Amino acid sequence: MAMLTANHLSDQSRARVILMLGAPGSGKGTQSSWLSKQFGIPCLSTGEILRTEAKRNTPAGFRLRQILATGALVDDDMVCAVVGARLQREKPENGLILDGFPRTVQQACFLDSLLADLGLPRPTVIDLEISKEGLLRRLAGRRQCAVCGSVYNLISRPSRRGSRCETDGGALVQRDDDTEGVILHRMEEYEAFSAPLIDYYKTANYHRVTADRDVNAIAKDLLSALSMPARFTLSSAA
Ligand code: AMP
């Protein structure tokens, strides 16, 4: 993605909140962390936070491990409490990118009042759309650095250091929930909850971007979408 630079961005002075929606494997994490660097705003991944919490040897950690292992969604109250506490603590006054939140209408309602509370603007919603075959292909090839969490893909984004992270040399491993059975359940969960969520945001600043493409092509569309005025819908470019 080196060819796109911060020069492409406009209106950087205003706080912005970007929500990355999309099925597991649609590239939310990759695009979110790239956008985070481009816009200079933090990125919060609820999946990452929950995976960290799940490693704790507490009753909540144990319960989370069980839920994540099946690919089911974690209950709304718990996820909202985690996101609420984090944003109230960090008060991201220049805005932020949320990767994987909200995933239900209840979470979206919670987020609306949280953003208002923090004096942040209504979000720009990016919906990464991808075919089922594309998702399975991507998830099977996804690898993550065991140390810093950077995401690679054996096919679309291999590490220049082979099975080691380019940043810190950490081992690249497959996520526990990237096995086929769990992937299928995660997709079912996504399909069950995504339609009402998209309906909720359709009248807002909502952009659907086709994600079955090269990461640079997707990134280019994201920048266009994010520089455009509210209520503009980006048409799929594939
Ligand atoms: P992700 O890394 O975004 O694919 O999320 C991994 C897993 O974390 C999901 O399969 C869910 O079990 C859980 N998770 C992440 N974000 C949420 C959310 N907003 N609501 C409920 N569960 C979530």
Residues whose N, C-alpha, C, O or C-beta is under 5 A from the ligand:
A	BS01	AMP	P24 T46 G47 E48 L50 I67 L68 G71 A72 L73 V74 V79 D99 G100 F101 P102 R103 R186
